[in-house]
């Protein structure tokens, strides 16, 4: 599919967009931590929290509007508009990185969050229009694999080059993304999605409640949304805890946290591709329950393995870390968690695409984005509460693992083997 016009340009556009999101965010955070606020670490920590909130805010505010627009106009045209806007946003980001202007960077980050909010419903709702049914699983798996590798690439590049060079790279990538968007074939609104039947509701609260309520009407779609949201919330917490886990509990250096991130991203990508191979292109939730079980068991064993780990040296390099007793068990747990996660989330996204009404597909995916954001906030607040109560990082991982067991039970209970949702 990567050689076909009906898939390759859209894959490239979403890959470059995810790459740029993370390149801009982490270039700003590295600039703040190591240059602007190098002597004021408390301000750098606050900026990290503010940046996360600013980027996720548009998902709450504008997802409903984005879903309505994507169901109302040609999706390929909307992608081109969004990618053209990205060029302007990255121009502002480059200025902020060049002049060390944090306010300009925060505005650019908010606009990139808005860009991703509008693009999100399109990137999955366009696939059923361009791919055949037996290609949906493969296309979704490639999207997910590419997204996680792009996130990893953006974060790594931000740490390897000076901030202003990161800004130049982001500008070039945005221009390339726009050029690729021009090659996406037309994707007109589905039959019945005309202006009269689906006028845009500009009341953000009412439209948000309406599309979430509509998504709940189909049990399979709603379970898919909840499962996807849990995966991304748990994954966000796990990745955010890599640094304190490595530096505090494992007594290792920063390069170990980087390797953890690489292992996690690559294993998710492999799991995303493997599930399509196992299902032979069939849209099915057959492997979702067992994948949820693998995810939960991996988290629980990571709790036990990190809790039992006793570092023999401080600030150990990766080579020194893997020589420690128990290190390979920790790495195996990461692989199990991430690989299972990839196998878990791809079929759910395929169900979300295929079981949504064609004329409402973008709004259903927008509802998924809203629930994703809400669940991430709820889980992050719960984790903050556990940490405030004195629970250590391994204990937090154990709590995530036990909660994931509940997700696995729901999967075994409500998702029939071989069913499509």
Order of alpha helices (4+ residues) and beta strands (2+ residues): alpha-alpha-alpha-alpha-alpha-alpha-alpha-alpha-alpha-alpha-alpha-alpha-alpha-alpha-alpha
